[in-house]
Amino acid sequence: MKRTVFALARYQDVPAAADFLSSAFGFVPHEVSKNHAEMLVGDDMIMLGEGEPGGPGIYVAVDDPDAHHDRALAAGATITMELTEQPYGSREYACKDPEGNSWFFGTYRPS
């Protein structure tokens, strides 16, 4: 499948961010350099770029949000919304990484 749209998060320290995203969220580093990284998330990819953090959030569908939440918390993520059952059927939580980017994880997968 040829990808067309990519989520992008900005960081002042891209290699450190790639390490955090790998240990906290289980993303797999595909390519990491000083100012750019590509992280695999299942069959999808998130790009990291150098710049001012804290832009729009990124939502990632996961199979086990409870275990994912615990892993992120143990790795140093700041939980901004505890695990919640949403009215649309998703179990979700939200957090910020060490540079202040917002991340959302849950079971909702748009069709």
Jmol script that loads the backbone (N, CA, C; Angstrom):
load data "model"
ATOM      1  N   MET A   1       0.847  -1.185   0.000  1.00  0.00           N
ATOM      2  CA  MET A   1       0.000   0.000   0.000  1.00  0.00           C
ATOM      3  C   MET A   1       0.887   1.240   0.000  1.00  0.00           C
ATOM      4  N   LYS A   2       0.622   2.160  -0.891  1.00  0.00           N
ATOM      5  CA  LYS A   2       1.358   3.419  -0.963  1.00  0.00           C
ATOM      6  C   LYS A   2       0.705   4.433  -0.031  1.00  0.00           C
ATOM      7  N   ARG A   3       1.475   4.936   0.924  1.00  0.00           N
ATOM      8  CA  ARG A   3       0.954   5.918   1.878  1.00  0.00           C
ATOM      9  C   ARG A   3       0.880   7.292   1.230  1.00  0.00           C
ATOM     10  N   THR A   4      -0.116   8.070   1.648  1.00  0.00           N
ATOM     11  CA  THR A   4      -0.294   9.410   1.118  1.00  0.00           C
ATOM     12  C   THR A   4      -0.249  10.471   2.207  1.00  0.00           C
ATOM     13  N   VAL A   5      -0.808  10.180   3.387  1.00  0.00           N
ATOM     14  CA  VAL A   5      -0.892  11.146   4.473  1.00  0.00           C
ATOM     15  C   VAL A   5      -0.076  10.622   5.658  1.00  0.00           C
ATOM     16  N   PHE A   6       0.730  11.495   6.257  1.00  0.00           N
ATOM     17  CA  PHE A   6       1.575  11.116   7.381  1.00  0.00           C
ATOM     18  C   PHE A   6       1.351  12.070   8.540  1.00  0.00           C
ATOM     19  N   ALA A   7       1.232  11.519   9.740  1.00  0.00           N
ATOM     20  CA  ALA A   7       1.197  12.353  10.931  1.00  0.00           C
ATOM     21  C   ALA A   7       2.617  12.860  11.170  1.00  0.00           C
ATOM     22  N   LEU A   8       2.738  14.078  11.697  1.00  0.00           N
ATOM     23  CA  LEU A   8       4.036  14.674  11.966  1.00  0.00           C
ATOM     24  C   LEU A   8       4.016  15.302  13.351  1.00  0.00           C
ATOM     25  N   ALA A   9       5.036  15.005  14.141  1.00  0.00           N
ATOM     26  CA  ALA A   9       5.215  15.655  15.436  1.00  0.00           C
ATOM     27  C   ALA A   9       6.579  16.327  15.422  1.00  0.00           C
ATOM     28  N   ARG A  10       6.677  17.498  16.036  1.00  0.00           N
ATOM     29  CA  ARG A  10       7.921  18.258  16.039  1.00  0.00           C
ATOM     30  C   ARG A  10       8.606  18.152  17.407  1.00  0.00           C
ATOM     31  N   TYR A  11       9.942  18.080  17.363  1.00  0.00           N
ATOM     32  CA  TYR A  11      10.744  17.938  18.572  1.00  0.00           C
ATOM     33  C   TYR A  11      12.016  18.749  18.460  1.00  0.00           C
ATOM     34  N   GLN A  12      12.498  19.240  19.590  1.00  0.00           N
ATOM     35  CA  GLN A  12      13.791  19.905  19.620  1.00  0.00           C
ATOM     36  C   GLN A  12      14.922  18.886  19.545  1.00  0.00           C
ATOM     37  N   ASP A  13      14.712  17.688  20.110  1.00  0.00           N
ATOM     38  CA  ASP A  13      15.712  16.619  20.106  1.00  0.00           C
ATOM     39  C   ASP A  13      15.080  15.374  19.489  1.00  0.00           C
ATOM     40  N   VAL A  14      15.195  15.238  18.182  1.00  0.00           N
ATOM     41  CA  VAL A  14      14.531  14.147  17.448  1.00  0.00           C
ATOM     42  C   VAL A  14      15.019  12.767  17.894  1.00  0.00           C
ATOM     43  N   PRO A  15      16.337  12.509  18.018  1.00  0.00           N
ATOM     44  CA  PRO A  15      16.763  11.173  18.450  1.00  0.00           C
ATOM     45  C   PRO A  15      16.245  10.784  19.844  1.00  0.00           C
ATOM     46  N   ALA A  16      16.231  11.732  20.782  1.00  0.00           N
ATOM     47  CA  ALA A  16      15.691  11.450  22.117  1.00  0.00           C
ATOM     48  C   ALA A  16      14.196  11.159  22.040  1.00  0.00           C
ATOM     49  N   ALA A  17      13.492  11.887  21.187  1.00  0.00           N
ATOM     50  CA  ALA A  17      12.057  11.650  21.008  1.00  0.00           C
ATOM     51  C   ALA A  17      11.812  10.254  20.438  1.00  0.00           C
ATOM     52  N   ALA A  18      12.611   9.857  19.465  1.00  0.00           N
ATOM     53  CA  ALA A  18      12.464   8.521  18.879  1.00  0.00           C
ATOM     54  C   ALA A  18      12.681   7.450  19.941  1.00  0.00           C
ATOM     55  N   ASP A  19      13.671   7.633  20.805  1.00  0.00           N
ATOM     56  CA  ASP A  19      13.910   6.680  21.893  1.00  0.00           C
ATOM     57  C   ASP A  19      12.711   6.621  22.833  1.00  0.00           C
ATOM     58  N   PHE A  20      12.172   7.798  23.212  1.00  0.00           N
ATOM     59  CA  PHE A  20      11.017   7.833  24.108  1.00  0.00           C
ATOM     60  C   PHE A  20       9.815   7.154  23.476  1.00  0.00           C
ATOM     61  N   LEU A  21       9.504   7.488  22.232  1.00  0.00           N
ATOM     62  CA  LEU A  21       8.330   6.917  21.562  1.00  0.00           C
ATOM     63  C   LEU A  21       8.452   5.404  21.428  1.00  0.00           C
ATOM     64  N   SER A  22       9.653   4.926  21.264  1.00  0.00           N
ATOM     65  CA  SER A  22       9.883   3.485  21.187  1.00  0.00           C
ATOM     66  C   SER A  22       9.653   2.828  22.546  1.00  0.00           C
ATOM     67  N   SER A  23      10.237   3.389  23.602  1.00  0.00           N
ATOM     68  CA  SER A  23      10.105   2.765  24.919  1.00  0.00           C
ATOM     69  C   SER A  23       8.729   2.978  25.536  1.00  0.00           C
ATOM     70  N   ALA A  24       8.127   4.141  25.320  1.00  0.00           N
ATOM     71  CA  ALA A  24       6.830   4.441  25.940  1.00  0.00           C
ATOM     72  C   ALA A  24       5.652   3.849  25.189  1.00  0.00           C
ATOM     73  N   PHE A  25       5.677   3.935  23.858  1.00  0.00           N
ATOM     74  CA  PHE A  25       4.510   3.585  23.073  1.00  0.00           C
ATOM     75  C   PHE A  25       4.710   2.367  22.177  1.00  0.00           C
ATOM     76  N   GLY A  26       5.927   1.864  22.101  1.00  0.00           N
ATOM     77  CA  GLY A  26       6.191   0.695  21.277  1.00  0.00           C
ATOM     78  C   GLY A  26       6.344   0.972  19.797  1.00  0.00           C
ATOM     79  N   PHE A  27       6.527   2.236  19.416  1.00  0.00           N
ATOM     80  CA  PHE A  27       6.758   2.555  18.005  1.00  0.00           C
ATOM     81  C   PHE A  27       8.126   2.014  17.602  1.00  0.00           C
ATOM     82  N   VAL A  28       8.268   1.631  16.348  1.00  0.00           N
ATOM     83  CA  VAL A  28       9.509   1.021  15.868  1.00  0.00           C
ATOM     84  C   VAL A  28      10.274   2.024  15.004  1.00  0.00           C
ATOM     85  N   PRO A  29      11.501   2.375  15.405  1.00  0.00           N
ATOM     86  CA  PRO A  29      12.289   3.300  14.583  1.00  0.00           C
ATOM     87  C   PRO A  29      12.582   2.701  13.215  1.00  0.00           C
ATOM     88  N   HIS A  30      12.271   3.466  12.176  1.00  0.00           N
ATOM     89  CA  HIS A  30      12.555   3.031  10.802  1.00  0.00           C
ATOM     90  C   HIS A  30      13.801   3.738  10.288  1.00  0.00           C
ATOM     91  N   GLU A  31      13.854   5.030  10.544  1.00  0.00           N
ATOM     92  CA  GLU A  31      15.007   5.845  10.169  1.00  0.00           C
ATOM     93  C   GLU A  31      15.096   6.976  11.174  1.00  0.00           C
ATOM     94  N   VAL A  32      16.288   7.192  11.720  1.00  0.00           N
ATOM     95  CA  VAL A  32      16.474   8.258  12.705  1.00  0.00           C
ATOM     96  C   VAL A  32      17.751   9.005  12.372  1.00  0.00           C
ATOM     97  N   SER A  33      17.645  10.331  12.272  1.00  0.00           N
ATOM     98  CA  SER A  33      18.819  11.178  12.100  1.00  0.00           C
ATOM     99  C   SER A  33      18.710  12.323  13.099  1.00  0.00           C
ATOM    100  N   LYS A  34      19.614  13.273  13.015  1.00  0.00           N
ATOM    101  CA  LYS A  34      19.622  14.386  13.964  1.00  0.00           C
ATOM    102  C   LYS A  34      18.342  15.222  13.919  1.00  0.00           C
ATOM    103  N   ASN A  35      17.778  15.424  12.719  1.00  0.00           N
ATOM    104  CA  ASN A  35      16.618  16.324  12.617  1.00  0.00           C
ATOM    105  C   ASN A  35      15.398  15.694  11.958  1.00  0.00           C
ATOM    106  N   HIS A  36      15.407  14.370  11.765  1.00  0.00           N
ATOM    107  CA  HIS A  36      14.258  13.696  11.137  1.00  0.00           C
ATOM    108  C   HIS A  36      14.227  12.244  11.581  1.00  0.00           C
ATOM    109  N   ALA A  37      13.022  11.727  11.787  1.00  0.00           N
ATOM    110  CA  ALA A  37      12.873  10.303  12.096  1.00  0.00           C
ATOM    111  C   ALA A  37      11.559   9.807  11.513  1.00  0.00           C
ATOM    112  N   GLU A  38      11.540   8.539  11.213  1.00  0.00           N
ATOM    113  CA  GLU A  38      10.329   7.853  10.769  1.00  0.00           C
ATOM    114  C   GLU A  38      10.100   6.695  11.728  1.00  0.00           C
ATOM    115  N   MET A  39       8.906   6.665  12.314  1.00  0.00           N
ATOM    116  CA  MET A  39       8.563   5.639  13.292  1.00  0.00           C
ATOM    117  C   MET A  39       7.404   4.811  12.757  1.00  0.00           C
ATOM    118  N   LEU A  40       7.564   3.493  12.772  1.00  0.00           N
ATOM    119  CA  LEU A  40       6.507   2.595  12.319  1.00  0.00           C
ATOM    120  C   LEU A  40       5.554   2.310  13.467  1.00  0.00           C
ATOM    121  N   VAL A  41       4.263   2.364  13.139  1.00  0.00           N
ATOM    122  CA  VAL A  41       3.190   2.071  14.082  1.00  0.00           C
ATOM    123  C   VAL A  41       2.271   1.096  13.363  1.00  0.00           C
ATOM    124  N   GLY A  42       2.485  -0.199  13.571  1.00  0.00           N
ATOM    125  CA  GLY A  42       1.756  -1.196  12.797  1.00  0.00           C
ATOM    126  C   GLY A  42       2.110  -1.027  11.330  1.00  0.00           C
ATOM    127  N   ASP A  43       1.098  -0.876  10.482  1.00  0.00           N
ATOM    128  CA  ASP A  43       1.313  -0.675   9.046  1.00  0.00           C
ATOM    129  C   ASP A  43       1.444   0.797   8.670  1.00  0.00           C
ATOM    130  N   ASP A  44       1.440   1.682   9.654  1.00  0.00           N
ATOM    131  CA  ASP A  44       1.474   3.117   9.404  1.00  0.00           C
ATOM    132  C   ASP A  44       2.802   3.714   9.848  1.00  0.00           C
ATOM    133  N   MET A  45       2.988   4.991   9.540  1.00  0.00           N
ATOM    134  CA  MET A  45       4.225   5.672   9.874  1.00  0.00           C
ATOM    135  C   MET A  45       3.934   7.066  10.408  1.00  0.00           C
ATOM    136  N   ILE A  46       4.697   7.465  11.425  1.00  0.00           N
ATOM    137  CA  ILE A  46       4.661   8.822  11.953  1.00  0.00           C
ATOM    138  C   ILE A  46       6.032   9.421  11.700  1.00  0.00           C
ATOM    139  N   MET A  47       6.064  10.643  11.194  1.00  0.00           N
ATOM    140  CA  MET A  47       7.333  11.317  10.959  1.00  0.00           C
ATOM    141  C   MET A  47       7.591  12.305  12.089  1.00  0.00           C
ATOM    142  N   LEU A  48       8.847  12.403  12.497  1.00  0.00           N
ATOM    143  CA  LEU A  48       9.270  13.362  13.497  1.00  0.00           C
ATOM    144  C   LEU A  48      10.182  14.367  12.822  1.00  0.00           C
ATOM    145  N   GLY A  49       9.961  15.635  13.105  1.00  0.00           N
ATOM    146  CA  GLY A  49      10.793  16.673  12.519  1.00  0.00           C
ATOM    147  C   GLY A  49      11.312  17.608  13.587  1.00  0.00           C
ATOM    148  N   GLU A  50      12.388  18.292  13.267  1.00  0.00           N
ATOM    149  CA  GLU A  50      12.968  19.241  14.192  1.00  0.00           C
ATOM    150  C   GLU A  50      12.133  20.517  14.178  1.00  0.00           C
ATOM    151  N   GLY A  51      11.851  21.043  15.344  1.00  0.00           N
ATOM    152  CA  GLY A  51      11.077  22.272  15.429  1.00  0.00           C
ATOM    153  C   GLY A  51      10.450  22.431  16.794  1.00  0.00           C
ATOM    154  N   GLU A  52       9.598  23.410  16.925  1.00  0.00           N
ATOM    155  CA  GLU A  52       8.937  23.715  18.188  1.00  0.00           C
ATOM    156  C   GLU A  52       7.841  22.690  18.466  1.00  0.00           C
ATOM    157  N   PRO A  53       7.914  21.962  19.601  1.00  0.00           N
ATOM    158  CA  PRO A  53       6.898  20.957  19.919  1.00  0.00           C
ATOM    159  C   PRO A  53       5.590  21.579  20.382  1.00  0.00           C
ATOM    160  N   GLY A  54       4.583  20.721  20.549  1.00  0.00           N
ATOM    161  CA  GLY A  54       3.323  21.130  21.135  1.00  0.00           C
ATOM    162  C   GLY A  54       2.222  21.446  20.145  1.00  0.00           C
ATOM    163  N   GLY A  55       2.358  21.010  18.899  1.00  0.00           N
ATOM    164  CA  GLY A  55       1.331  21.256  17.890  1.00  0.00           C
ATOM    165  C   GLY A  55       0.131  20.349  18.073  1.00  0.00           C
ATOM    166  N   PRO A  56      -0.580  20.057  17.011  1.00  0.00           N
ATOM    167  CA  PRO A  56      -1.766  19.200  17.095  1.00  0.00           C
ATOM    168  C   PRO A  56      -1.420  17.829  17.657  1.00  0.00           C
ATOM    169  N   GLY A  57      -2.406  17.191  18.278  1.00  0.00           N
ATOM    170  CA  GLY A  57      -2.197  15.864  18.825  1.00  0.00           C
ATOM    171  C   GLY A  57      -2.302  14.785  17.760  1.00  0.00           C
ATOM    172  N   ILE A  58      -1.878  13.596  18.135  1.00  0.00           N
ATOM    173  CA  ILE A  58      -1.926  12.446  17.242  1.00  0.00           C
ATOM    174  C   ILE A  58      -2.688  11.335  17.941  1.00  0.00           C
ATOM    175  N   TYR A  59      -3.644  10.716  17.230  1.00  0.00           N
ATOM    176  CA  TYR A  59      -4.407   9.590  17.758  1.00  0.00           C
ATOM    177  C   TYR A  59      -3.877   8.309  17.140  1.00  0.00           C
ATOM    178  N   VAL A  60      -3.645   7.302  17.994  1.00  0.00           N
ATOM    179  CA  VAL A  60      -3.168   6.005  17.535  1.00  0.00           C
ATOM    180  C   VAL A  60      -4.076   4.925  18.109  1.00  0.00           C
ATOM    181  N   ALA A  61      -4.624   4.076  17.251  1.00  0.00           N
ATOM    182  CA  ALA A  61      -5.465   2.964  17.694  1.00  0.00           C
ATOM    183  C   ALA A  61      -4.579   1.844  18.237  1.00  0.00           C
ATOM    184  N   VAL A  62      -4.938   1.326  19.403  1.00  0.00           N
ATOM    185  CA  VAL A  62      -4.212   0.228  20.033  1.00  0.00           C
ATOM    186  C   VAL A  62      -5.200  -0.843  20.483  1.00  0.00           C
ATOM    187  N   ASP A  63      -4.718  -2.082  20.582  1.00  0.00           N
ATOM    188  CA  ASP A  63      -5.590  -3.184  20.975  1.00  0.00           C
ATOM    189  C   ASP A  63      -5.845  -3.246  22.476  1.00  0.00           C
ATOM    190  N   ASP A  64      -4.848  -2.880  23.291  1.00  0.00           N
ATOM    191  CA  ASP A  64      -4.964  -2.976  24.748  1.00  0.00           C
ATOM    192  C   ASP A  64      -4.570  -1.636  25.382  1.00  0.00           C
ATOM    193  N   PRO A  65      -5.518  -0.700  25.465  1.00  0.00           N
ATOM    194  CA  PRO A  65      -5.173   0.621  25.982  1.00  0.00           C
ATOM    195  C   PRO A  65      -4.721   0.613  27.442  1.00  0.00           C
ATOM    196  N   ASP A  66      -5.194  -0.341  28.224  1.00  0.00           N
ATOM    197  CA  ASP A  66      -4.789  -0.393  29.633  1.00  0.00           C
ATOM    198  C   ASP A  66      -3.289  -0.696  29.755  1.00  0.00           C
ATOM    199  N   ALA A  67      -2.821  -1.719  29.056  1.00  0.00           N
ATOM    200  CA  ALA A  67      -1.400  -2.057  29.082  1.00  0.00           C
ATOM    201  C   ALA A  67      -0.574  -0.943  28.452  1.00  0.00           C
ATOM    202  N   HIS A  68      -1.104  -0.342  27.393  1.00  0.00           N
ATOM    203  CA  HIS A  68      -0.399   0.747  26.712  1.00  0.00           C
ATOM    204  C   HIS A  68      -0.234   1.935  27.649  1.00  0.00           C
ATOM    205  N   HIS A  69      -1.301   2.279  28.356  1.00  0.00           N
ATOM    206  CA  HIS A  69      -1.284   3.361  29.348  1.00  0.00           C
ATOM    207  C   HIS A  69      -0.203   3.111  30.394  1.00  0.00           C
ATOM    208  N   ASP A  70      -0.156   1.906  30.933  1.00  0.00           N
ATOM    209  CA  ASP A  70       0.806   1.583  31.982  1.00  0.00           C
ATOM    210  C   ASP A  70       2.236   1.690  31.461  1.00  0.00           C
ATOM    211  N   ARG A  71       2.472   1.247  30.233  1.00  0.00           N
ATOM    212  CA  ARG A  71       3.800   1.331  29.632  1.00  0.00           C
ATOM    213  C   ARG A  71       4.219   2.792  29.455  1.00  0.00           C
ATOM    214  N   ALA A  72       3.308   3.613  28.930  1.00  0.00           N
ATOM    215  CA  ALA A  72       3.610   5.027  28.714  1.00  0.00           C
ATOM    216  C   ALA A  72       3.912   5.731  30.033  1.00  0.00           C
ATOM    217  N   LEU A  73       3.110   5.454  31.048  1.00  0.00           N
ATOM    218  CA  LEU A  73       3.305   6.070  32.364  1.00  0.00           C
ATOM    219  C   LEU A  73       4.665   5.669  32.943  1.00  0.00           C
ATOM    220  N   ALA A  74       5.013   4.398  32.836  1.00  0.00           N
ATOM    221  CA  ALA A  74       6.296   3.911  33.356  1.00  0.00           C
ATOM    222  C   ALA A  74       7.482   4.554  32.634  1.00  0.00           C
ATOM    223  N   ALA A  75       7.293   4.896  31.359  1.00  0.00           N
ATOM    224  CA  ALA A  75       8.377   5.506  30.577  1.00  0.00           C
ATOM    225  C   ALA A  75       8.479   7.013  30.776  1.00  0.00           C
ATOM    226  N   GLY A  76       7.549   7.602  31.526  1.00  0.00           N
ATOM    227  CA  GLY A  76       7.643   9.029  31.822  1.00  0.00           C
ATOM    228  C   GLY A  76       6.639   9.921  31.125  1.00  0.00           C
ATOM    229  N   ALA A  77       5.666   9.349  30.434  1.00  0.00           N
ATOM    230  CA  ALA A  77       4.625  10.171  29.813  1.00  0.00           C
ATOM    231  C   ALA A  77       3.774  10.824  30.904  1.00  0.00           C
ATOM    232  N   THR A  78       3.287  12.031  30.638  1.00  0.00           N
ATOM    233  CA  THR A  78       2.383  12.725  31.559  1.00  0.00           C
ATOM    234  C   THR A  78       0.958  12.452  31.106  1.00  0.00           C
ATOM    235  N   ILE A  79       0.206  11.752  31.917  1.00  0.00           N
ATOM    236  CA  ILE A  79      -1.178  11.402  31.563  1.00  0.00           C
ATOM    237  C   ILE A  79      -2.041  12.644  31.718  1.00  0.00           C
ATOM    238  N   THR A  80      -2.736  13.036  30.644  1.00  0.00           N
ATOM    239  CA  THR A  80      -3.604  14.219  30.675  1.00  0.00           C
ATOM    240  C   THR A  80      -5.085  13.843  30.700  1.00  0.00           C
ATOM    241  N   MET A  81      -5.404  12.599  30.347  1.00  0.00           N
ATOM    242  CA  MET A  81      -6.766  12.069  30.467  1.00  0.00           C
ATOM    243  C   MET A  81      -6.623  10.592  30.817  1.00  0.00           C
ATOM    244  N   GLU A  82      -7.106  10.225  31.981  1.00  0.00           N
ATOM    245  CA  GLU A  82      -7.034   8.824  32.399  1.00  0.00           C
ATOM    246  C   GLU A  82      -7.886   7.953  31.481  1.00  0.00           C
ATOM    247  N   LEU A  83      -7.697   6.653  31.570  1.00  0.00           N
ATOM    248  CA  LEU A  83      -8.474   5.711  30.760  1.00  0.00           C
ATOM    249  C   LEU A  83      -9.961   5.977  30.924  1.00  0.00           C
ATOM    250  N   THR A  84     -10.651   6.117  29.804  1.00  0.00           N
ATOM    251  CA  THR A  84     -12.056   6.512  29.796  1.00  0.00           C
ATOM    252  C   THR A  84     -12.814   5.707  28.757  1.00  0.00           C
ATOM    253  N   GLU A  85     -14.003   5.271  29.111  1.00  0.00           N
ATOM    254  CA  GLU A  85     -14.911   4.634  28.150  1.00  0.00           C
ATOM    255  C   GLU A  85     -15.672   5.750  27.446  1.00  0.00           C
ATOM    256  N   GLN A  86     -15.486   5.877  26.147  1.00  0.00           N
ATOM    257  CA  GLN A  86     -16.141   6.935  25.381  1.00  0.00           C
ATOM    258  C   GLN A  86     -17.527   6.480  24.920  1.00  0.00           C
ATOM    259  N   PRO A  87     -18.466   7.414  24.699  1.00  0.00           N
ATOM    260  CA  PRO A  87     -19.810   7.042  24.266  1.00  0.00           C
ATOM    261  C   PRO A  87     -19.846   6.385  22.885  1.00  0.00           C
ATOM    262  N   TYR A  88     -18.795   6.553  22.086  1.00  0.00           N
ATOM    263  CA  TYR A  88     -18.749   5.940  20.758  1.00  0.00           C
ATOM    264  C   TYR A  88     -18.088   4.565  20.786  1.00  0.00           C
ATOM    265  N   GLY A  89     -17.873   4.018  22.017  1.00  0.00           N
ATOM    266  CA  GLY A  89     -17.411   2.646  22.137  1.00  0.00           C
ATOM    267  C   GLY A  89     -15.922   2.446  22.273  1.00  0.00           C
ATOM    268  N   SER A  90     -15.144   3.501  22.367  1.00  0.00           N
ATOM    269  CA  SER A  90     -13.698   3.377  22.476  1.00  0.00           C
ATOM    270  C   SER A  90     -13.251   3.524  23.920  1.00  0.00           C
ATOM    271  N   ARG A  91     -12.225   2.789  24.287  1.00  0.00           N
ATOM    272  CA  ARG A  91     -11.555   2.985  25.579  1.00  0.00           C
ATOM    273  C   ARG A  91     -10.266   3.739  25.260  1.00  0.00           C
ATOM    274  N   GLU A  92     -10.067   4.905  25.885  1.00  0.00           N
ATOM    275  CA  GLU A  92      -8.991   5.812  25.476  1.00  0.00           C
ATOM    276  C   GLU A  92      -8.300   6.450  26.667  1.00  0.00           C
ATOM    277  N   TYR A  93      -7.091   6.940  26.405  1.00  0.00           N
ATOM    278  CA  TYR A  93      -6.399   7.822  27.343  1.00  0.00           C
ATOM    279  C   TYR A  93      -5.595   8.826  26.519  1.00  0.00           C
ATOM    280  N   ALA A  94      -5.125   9.876  27.181  1.00  0.00           N
ATOM    281  CA  ALA A  94      -4.313  10.888  26.509  1.00  0.00           C
ATOM    282  C   ALA A  94      -3.103  11.201  27.382  1.00  0.00           C
ATOM    283  N   CYS A  95      -2.011  11.610  26.722  1.00  0.00           N
ATOM    284  CA  CYS A  95      -0.804  11.946  27.463  1.00  0.00           C
ATOM    285  C   CYS A  95       0.034  12.947  26.675  1.00  0.00           C
ATOM    286  N   LYS A  96       1.054  13.466  27.345  1.00  0.00           N
ATOM    287  CA  LYS A  96       2.037  14.328  26.688  1.00  0.00           C
ATOM    288  C   LYS A  96       3.400  13.679  26.840  1.00  0.00           C
ATOM    289  N   ASP A  97       4.196  13.804  25.793  1.00  0.00           N
ATOM    290  CA  ASP A  97       5.560  13.294  25.850  1.00  0.00           C
ATOM    291  C   ASP A  97       6.445  14.334  26.537  1.00  0.00           C
ATOM    292  N   PRO A  98       7.724  14.027  26.775  1.00  0.00           N
ATOM    293  CA  PRO A  98       8.578  14.962  27.509  1.00  0.00           C
ATOM    294  C   PRO A  98       8.728  16.358  26.897  1.00  0.00           C
ATOM    295  N   GLU A  99       8.464  16.499  25.591  1.00  0.00           N
ATOM    296  CA  GLU A  99       8.573  17.831  24.977  1.00  0.00           C
ATOM    297  C   GLU A  99       7.219  18.523  24.824  1.00  0.00           C
ATOM    298  N   GLY A 100       6.140  17.916  25.323  1.00  0.00           N
ATOM    299  CA  GLY A 100       4.840  18.570  25.349  1.00  0.00           C
ATOM    300  C   GLY A 100       3.897  18.254  24.215  1.00  0.00           C
ATOM    301  N   ASN A 101       4.246  17.319  23.319  1.00  0.00           N
ATOM    302  CA  ASN A 101       3.316  16.919  22.262  1.00  0.00           C
ATOM    303  C   ASN A 101       2.210  16.060  22.848  1.00  0.00           C
ATOM    304  N   SER A 102       0.988  16.263  22.373  1.00  0.00           N
ATOM    305  CA  SER A 102      -0.170  15.501  22.844  1.00  0.00           C
ATOM    306  C   SER A 102      -0.349  14.232  22.025  1.00  0.00           C
ATOM    307  N   TRP A 103      -0.589  13.120  22.730  1.00  0.00           N
ATOM    308  CA  TRP A 103      -0.825  11.819  22.111  1.00  0.00           C
ATOM    309  C   TRP A 103      -2.110  11.239  22.696  1.00  0.00           C
ATOM    310  N   PHE A 104      -2.906  10.621  21.821  1.00  0.00           N
ATOM    311  CA  PHE A 104      -4.167  10.012  22.220  1.00  0.00           C
ATOM    312  C   PHE A 104      -4.152   8.559  21.755  1.00  0.00           C
ATOM    313  N   PHE A 105      -4.531   7.637  22.643  1.00  0.00           N
ATOM    314  CA  PHE A 105      -4.526   6.221  22.319  1.00  0.00           C
ATOM    315  C   PHE A 105      -5.862   5.619  22.718  1.00  0.00           C
ATOM    316  N   GLY A 106      -6.397   4.754  21.860  1.00  0.00           N
ATOM    317  CA  GLY A 106      -7.665   4.111  22.170  1.00  0.00           C
ATOM    318  C   GLY A 106      -7.988   3.014  21.187  1.00  0.00           C
ATOM    319  N   THR A 107      -9.132   2.403  21.402  1.00  0.00           N
ATOM    320  CA  THR A 107      -9.534   1.262  20.582  1.00  0.00           C
ATOM    321  C   THR A 107     -10.332   1.658  19.351  1.00  0.00           C
ATOM    322  N   TYR A 108     -10.683   2.937  19.207  1.00  0.00           N
ATOM    323  CA  TYR A 108     -11.483   3.362  18.059  1.00  0.00           C
ATOM    324  C   TYR A 108     -10.656   3.301  16.767  1.00  0.00           C
ATOM    325  N   ARG A 109     -11.212   2.631  15.763  1.00  0.00           N
ATOM    326  CA  ARG A 109     -10.559   2.538  14.451  1.00  0.00           C
ATOM    327  C   ARG A 109     -11.611   2.928  13.398  1.00  0.00           C
ATOM    328  N   PRO A 110     -11.522   4.126  12.840  1.00  0.00           N
ATOM    329  CA  PRO A 110     -12.488   4.524  11.811  1.00  0.00           C
ATOM    330  C   PRO A 110     -12.450   3.544  10.635  1.00  0.00           C
ATOM    331  N   SER A 111     -13.616   3.284  10.082  1.00  0.00           N
ATOM    332  CA  SER A 111     -13.645   2.341   8.939  1.00  0.00           C
ATOM    333  C   SER A 111     -13.517   3.069   7.622  1.00  0.00           C
TER     334      SER A 111
END
end "model"
wireframe off; spacefill off
backbone 0.3
color backbone group
